[in-house]
Amino acid sequence: MANSGIYWIDVIFNFCVRLLYDVASILGITYEEINVWLFCIIWPIFTLYMGFEMIRLRIRVIRLNGQANSVK
């Protein structure tokens, strides 16, 4: 499978590919389908969610710090 020439990268890559093949067979889909689900659908949605969550929490911290300063 992997042939980067860097042993540890090849081992991790081969493990992940085998894992995706195994999960795909358990779910009854192909390796290509699980790749599309993971890297074109789930990962971008998760990334957007985490971005919005970071913004929400940053706004919350700013508001809490503003309230703490007004109490003093």
HURAHU-V854558 format. One record per pair of residues at least 6 apart in sequence whose ideal C-beta (glycine too) atoms are under 7 Angstrom apart, sorted by the first residue. I is the first residue (numbers start at 1). J is the second residue. D is the distance in whole Angstrom. If there is no record, write none. Layout:
BEGIN
i:j:d
I:J:D
I:J:D
END
This chain:
BEGIN
i:j:d
1:13:7
1:14:5
1:17:6
2:9:7
2:10:4
2:13:4
2:14:5
3:10:7
4:10:6
20:31:6
20:34:5
20:35:7
21:31:5
23:34:6
24:30:6
24:31:5
24:33:7
24:34:4
END
